[in-house]
Amino acid sequence: HIARRGSDINHKSSWYHYLKQKCFTSKTCPQRGCYDCPLYEKPGDNPFFKKIHTSAEKIRAKDIVDLGEADTWRKTADL
């Protein structure tokens, strides 16, 4: 924001809104899996987003288990 100036710099859209509009006008809009796709009523309702998100969660969970970061929360018993 530039104080006391009447220029277009104060009225430019953010990069986020620019990319969101560009995605919305493309042919592959819902397939990109945007969280807040304007074609769906609520953010996160895009089925392509849900598919991408669940697969990413599974990969993150596997990485956490493989690296041993989850060991502090596991219950262990010495047999």
Beta strands, then each sheet from edge to edge (+ up, - down):
end
